[in-house]
Amino acid sequence: MRNSESVDSNITLSYPKHKNIHEMRNLPIPSPKQILAYNLKRLRTSAGISQEELAERAALHRTYISSIERAQRNISLENIFHLAKALATSPEELLKTIPPEQS
């Protein structure tokens, strides 16, 4: 089975339909907010910094960081980039799929 997506009137992308590891193992698929929450906390704690320190580095409020880590915020793309820079990583790393054993 193939899915297709029209990019504009002249281009159509076609890609195979595949299941991700969560679907193959019949596990719930984490939401984007859960993925960001997991990765943000993982990266912050591995860097050995507090929510308060991360908030200061990213020019955000500590309670905002806390709510992101609890998957209660749907944050802007701009703030994802601020957080990535504050953690010396890439936005992609913050949005990387959660391993099934962690979800």
PyRosetta script that sets phi, psi and omega in degrees:
from pyrosetta import init, pose_from_sequence

init()
pose = pose_from_sequence("MRNSESVDSNITLSYPKHKNIHEMRNLPIPSPKQILAYNLKRLRTSAGISQEELAERAALHRTYISSIERAQRNISLENIFHLAKALATSPEELLKTIPPEQS")
pose.set_psi(1, 138.4)
pose.set_omega(1, 179.6)
pose.set_phi(2, -122.4)
pose.set_psi(2, 143.1)
pose.set_omega(2, 172.0)
pose.set_phi(3, -104.2)
pose.set_psi(3, 150.1)
pose.set_omega(3, 173.0)
pose.set_phi(4, -133.7)
pose.set_psi(4, 153.1)
pose.set_omega(4, -175.5)
pose.set_phi(5, -138.6)
pose.set_psi(5, 126.2)
pose.set_omega(5, -179.8)
pose.set_phi(6, -84.2)
pose.set_psi(6, 119.7)
pose.set_omega(6, 179.5)
pose.set_phi(7, -84.0)
pose.set_psi(7, -45.2)
pose.set_omega(7, 171.0)
pose.set_phi(8, -153.3)
pose.set_psi(8, -171.7)
pose.set_omega(8, -174.1)
pose.set_phi(9, -66.2)
pose.set_psi(9, -18.5)
pose.set_omega(9, -176.7)
pose.set_phi(10, -105.1)
pose.set_psi(10, -17.4)
pose.set_omega(10, -173.3)
pose.set_phi(11, -123.6)
pose.set_psi(11, 132.5)
pose.set_omega(11, 173.3)
pose.set_phi(12, -127.2)
pose.set_psi(12, 125.7)
pose.set_omega(12, 176.3)
pose.set_phi(13, -89.0)
pose.set_psi(13, 138.8)
pose.set_omega(13, 177.8)
pose.set_phi(14, -128.0)
pose.set_psi(14, 133.2)
pose.set_omega(14, -179.2)
pose.set_phi(15, -146.0)
pose.set_psi(15, 150.7)
pose.set_omega(15, -177.6)
pose.set_phi(16, -70.0)
pose.set_psi(16, 144.8)
pose.set_omega(16, 174.8)
pose.set_phi(17, -78.3)
pose.set_psi(17, 125.9)
pose.set_omega(17, 177.9)
pose.set_phi(18, -139.6)
pose.set_psi(18, 157.1)
pose.set_omega(18, 177.6)
pose.set_phi(19, -93.2)
pose.set_psi(19, 144.9)
pose.set_omega(19, 173.9)
pose.set_phi(20, -86.6)
pose.set_psi(20, 174.3)
pose.set_omega(20, -175.1)
pose.set_phi(21, -59.7)
pose.set_psi(21, -33.1)
pose.set_omega(21, 179.1)
pose.set_phi(22, -66.1)
pose.set_psi(22, -43.0)
pose.set_omega(22, 179.8)
pose.set_phi(23, -66.0)
pose.set_psi(23, -40.2)
pose.set_omega(23, -179.2)
pose.set_phi(24, -64.1)
pose.set_psi(24, -31.8)
pose.set_omega(24, -179.5)
pose.set_phi(25, -96.6)
pose.set_psi(25, 9.1)
pose.set_omega(25, -178.8)
pose.set_phi(26, 55.6)
pose.set_psi(26, 40.0)
pose.set_omega(26, 177.4)
pose.set_phi(27, -102.5)
pose.set_psi(27, 153.7)
pose.set_omega(27, 176.3)
pose.set_phi(28, -62.8)
pose.set_psi(28, 138.9)
pose.set_omega(28, 178.5)
pose.set_phi(29, -84.0)
pose.set_psi(29, 123.8)
pose.set_omega(29, -179.0)
pose.set_phi(30, -66.3)
pose.set_psi(30, 145.3)
pose.set_omega(30, 177.5)
pose.set_phi(31, -74.4)
pose.set_psi(31, 162.5)
pose.set_omega(31, 175.7)
pose.set_phi(32, -55.9)
pose.set_psi(32, -37.1)
pose.set_omega(32, 178.6)
pose.set_phi(33, -65.7)
pose.set_psi(33, -38.4)
pose.set_omega(33, 178.3)
pose.set_phi(34, -67.8)
pose.set_psi(34, -38.5)
pose.set_omega(34, 177.6)
pose.set_phi(35, -62.7)
pose.set_psi(35, -48.8)
pose.set_omega(35, 178.9)
pose.set_phi(36, -61.6)
pose.set_psi(36, -43.4)
pose.set_omega(36, -179.8)
pose.set_phi(37, -59.3)
pose.set_psi(37, -48.7)
pose.set_omega(37, -179.3)
pose.set_phi(38, -60.2)
pose.set_psi(38, -50.0)
pose.set_omega(38, -176.6)
pose.set_phi(39, -68.7)
pose.set_psi(39, -37.7)
pose.set_omega(39, 178.7)
pose.set_phi(40, -62.0)
pose.set_psi(40, -48.3)
pose.set_omega(40, -179.6)
pose.set_phi(41, -65.6)
pose.set_psi(41, -41.3)
pose.set_omega(41, 179.4)
pose.set_phi(42, -60.0)
pose.set_psi(42, -47.8)
pose.set_omega(42, -178.4)
pose.set_phi(43, -69.8)
pose.set_psi(43, -39.1)
pose.set_omega(43, 179.5)
pose.set_phi(44, -64.1)
pose.set_psi(44, -47.6)
pose.set_omega(44, -178.0)
pose.set_phi(45, -69.3)
pose.set_psi(45, -35.1)
pose.set_omega(45, 178.1)
pose.set_phi(46, -69.5)
pose.set_psi(46, -25.7)
pose.set_omega(46, 175.0)
pose.set_phi(47, -80.6)
pose.set_psi(47, -9.8)
pose.set_omega(47, 178.1)
pose.set_phi(48, 71.9)
pose.set_psi(48, 31.5)
pose.set_omega(48, 179.4)
pose.set_phi(49, -117.7)
pose.set_psi(49, 153.8)
pose.set_omega(49, 179.9)
pose.set_phi(50, -82.0)
pose.set_psi(50, 167.1)
pose.set_omega(50, 173.7)
pose.set_phi(51, -60.1)
pose.set_psi(51, -38.8)
pose.set_omega(51, -179.4)
pose.set_phi(52, -63.2)
pose.set_psi(52, -43.7)
pose.set_omega(52, 178.8)
pose.set_phi(53, -65.0)
pose.set_psi(53, -43.3)
pose.set_omega(53, 178.4)
pose.set_phi(54, -61.8)
pose.set_psi(54, -43.8)
pose.set_omega(54, 179.6)
pose.set_phi(55, -59.1)
pose.set_psi(55, -43.3)
pose.set_omega(55, 179.7)
pose.set_phi(56, -63.8)
pose.set_psi(56, -45.2)
pose.set_omega(56, -179.6)
pose.set_phi(57, -63.0)
pose.set_psi(57, -35.1)
pose.set_omega(57, -176.4)
pose.set_phi(58, -94.2)
pose.set_psi(58, 0.6)
pose.set_omega(58, -178.0)
pose.set_phi(59, 58.9)
pose.set_psi(59, 44.4)
pose.set_omega(59, 177.3)
pose.set_phi(60, -127.0)
pose.set_psi(60, 172.6)
pose.set_omega(60, 179.9)
pose.set_phi(61, -91.2)
pose.set_psi(61, 145.9)
pose.set_omega(61, -179.1)
pose.set_phi(62, -57.5)
pose.set_psi(62, -40.1)
pose.set_omega(62, -179.4)
pose.set_phi(63, -67.8)
pose.set_psi(63, -27.6)
pose.set_omega(63, 175.8)
pose.set_phi(64, -67.1)
pose.set_psi(64, -44.8)
pose.set_omega(64, 177.3)
pose.set_phi(65, -59.6)
pose.set_psi(65, -45.3)
pose.set_omega(65, 179.3)
pose.set_phi(66, -58.6)
pose.set_psi(66, -44.2)
pose.set_omega(66, -178.8)
pose.set_phi(67, -69.4)
pose.set_psi(67, -30.5)
pose.set_omega(67, 175.0)
pose.set_phi(68, -66.8)
pose.set_psi(68, -45.1)
pose.set_omega(68, -179.1)
pose.set_phi(69, -66.5)
pose.set_psi(69, -18.1)
pose.set_omega(69, 175.7)
pose.set_phi(70, -98.1)
pose.set_psi(70, 9.4)
pose.set_omega(70, 178.4)
pose.set_phi(71, 60.1)
pose.set_psi(71, 35.1)
pose.set_omega(71, 179.5)
pose.set_phi(72, -102.9)
pose.set_psi(72, -3.3)
pose.set_omega(72, -177.9)
pose.set_phi(73, -119.9)
pose.set_psi(73, 141.7)
pose.set_omega(73, 171.0)
pose.set_phi(74, -106.0)
pose.set_psi(74, 90.9)
pose.set_omega(74, -168.5)
pose.set_phi(75, -86.1)
pose.set_psi(75, 162.2)
pose.set_omega(75, -178.9)
pose.set_phi(76, -75.8)
pose.set_psi(76, 157.6)
pose.set_omega(76, 175.7)
pose.set_phi(77, -59.5)
pose.set_psi(77, -38.6)
pose.set_omega(77, 178.7)
pose.set_phi(78, -59.0)
pose.set_psi(78, -43.3)
pose.set_omega(78, 179.5)
pose.set_phi(79, -70.5)
pose.set_psi(79, -30.0)
pose.set_omega(79, 174.1)
pose.set_phi(80, -61.8)
pose.set_psi(80, -42.5)
pose.set_omega(80, 178.5)
pose.set_phi(81, -66.3)
pose.set_psi(81, -39.6)
pose.set_omega(81, 176.7)
pose.set_phi(82, -61.1)
pose.set_psi(82, -44.4)
pose.set_omega(82, 179.9)
pose.set_phi(83, -65.3)
pose.set_psi(83, -42.4)
pose.set_omega(83, 178.8)
pose.set_phi(84, -60.5)
pose.set_psi(84, -44.9)
pose.set_omega(84, 179.0)
pose.set_phi(85, -63.1)
pose.set_psi(85, -42.7)
pose.set_omega(85, 179.7)
pose.set_phi(86, -62.9)
pose.set_psi(86, -28.4)
pose.set_omega(86, 179.2)
pose.set_phi(87, -97.5)
pose.set_psi(87, 4.6)
pose.set_omega(87, -178.8)
pose.set_phi(88, 54.6)
pose.set_psi(88, 47.2)
pose.set_omega(88, 179.1)
pose.set_phi(89, -139.0)
pose.set_psi(89, -172.2)
pose.set_omega(89, 179.9)
pose.set_phi(90, -104.6)
pose.set_psi(90, 155.9)
pose.set_omega(90, 174.8)
pose.set_phi(91, -58.2)
pose.set_psi(91, -33.9)
pose.set_omega(91, 178.5)
pose.set_phi(92, -59.2)
pose.set_psi(92, -38.3)
pose.set_omega(92, -180.0)
pose.set_phi(93, -64.4)
pose.set_psi(93, -33.7)
pose.set_omega(93, 178.0)
pose.set_phi(94, -72.0)
pose.set_psi(94, -20.8)
pose.set_omega(94, -176.2)
pose.set_phi(95, -111.0)
pose.set_psi(95, 10.6)
pose.set_omega(95, -179.2)
pose.set_phi(96, -65.3)
pose.set_psi(96, 140.7)
pose.set_omega(96, -179.2)
pose.set_phi(97, -55.6)
pose.set_psi(97, 140.0)
pose.set_omega(97, 179.1)
pose.set_phi(98, -77.6)
pose.set_psi(98, 132.3)
pose.set_omega(98, 174.4)
pose.set_phi(99, -59.5)
pose.set_psi(99, 141.3)
pose.set_omega(99, -176.5)
pose.set_phi(100, -54.2)
pose.set_psi(100, -35.2)
pose.set_omega(100, -178.9)
pose.set_phi(101, -69.8)
pose.set_psi(101, -13.4)
pose.set_omega(101, -179.9)
pose.set_phi(102, -99.3)
pose.set_psi(102, -15.0)
pose.set_omega(102, -175.1)
pose.set_phi(103, -86.0)
pose.dump_pdb("model.pdb")
